[in-house]
Amino acid sequence: MKRYAVRNLRMCTKDCLCLFVCPTGATDTENSVIDKTKCIGCGACADACPAKAISLVPYAYPPQQPKTPQVITALHYLGRSKASAESAALRLAEAAGDGMYRLMKGIAASERILGADLMREAGYMLPQSENTRAFLQNIQHDPDYADLPADTVNRLLELLYPDDTE
């Protein structure tokens, strides 16, 4: 399976060991995004990263397994629950002292990760997912998302689904 490296900028500590081990220079970019066109997928940068901020991902993902409507509904409910828990933990962190601040920030991060996993399982964080396409198409016309830049949504649809004729 052909893979390439991606960097999680939130985890990156800027130790930059990846710069020294990358045989193609794909990690040496001004915007900290690994150059996919140069990356050969060797994994040297991921192995060298002390923060574990670099991962190898496949160029093409397998199709998502189908889920029943009941499972998707449950995943949506759990995802909203995790978002609420993250929000509550962040509010508590802001109101807390030093020791509690770090604990609540950790809980908030944990809730975010679990929520992202749930949404990915529901089919919303995979670019090839029909749920992602439907979501992007729906927010184009939804008044609740009026403040979202329409050109950005349109560009995402173009990039993710270049063969669409809609």
Residue pairs with C-beta under 8 A, 6 or more apart in sequence:
1 58
2 41
2 58
2 59
2 60
3 41
3 43
3 56
3 57
3 58
3 59
4 34
4 36
4 39
4 41
4 56
4 57
4 59
5 26
5 27
5 34
5 39
5 41
5 43
5 45
5 46
5 54
5 55
5 56
5 57
6 34
6 54
6 55
6 56
6 57
7 18
7 27
7 32
7 33
7 34
7 53
7 54
8 53
8 54
8 55
9 32
9 53
11 51
11 52
11 53
12 32
12 51
12 53
13 50
13 51
13 53
15 49
15 50
15 51
17 48
17 49
17 50
18 27
18 44
18 45
18 48
18 49
18 54
19 27
19 28
20 48
21 44
21 45
21 47
21 48
22 28
22 44
22 45
23 40
23 42
23 44
24 38
24 39
24 40
25 35
25 38
26 34
26 35
26 36
26 37
26 38
26 39
26 40
26 45
27 34
27 35
27 45
27 54
29 35
34 45
34 54
41 56
43 56
45 54
46 52
46 54
46 55
46 56
61 126
61 128
63 128
64 123
64 126
64 128
64 129
67 75
67 121
67 122
67 123
72 122
72 123
75 118
75 119
75 121
75 122
76 122
78 118
79 115
79 118
79 119
79 122
82 111
82 112
82 114
82 115
82 118
83 111
83 115
85 107
85 111
86 108
86 111
86 112
86 115
89 104
89 105
89 107
89 108
89 111
90 104
90 105
90 108
92 100
92 104
93 100
93 101
93 104
93 105
93 108
94 101
96 103
96 104
116 125
119 125
120 126
122 131
123 129
123 130
123 131
123 132
124 131
124 132
124 135
125 132
126 132
127 160
128 160
132 160
133 157
133 160
133 161
136 153
136 156
136 157
136 160
137 157
137 166
139 145
139 148
139 153
140 150
140 153
140 154
157 164
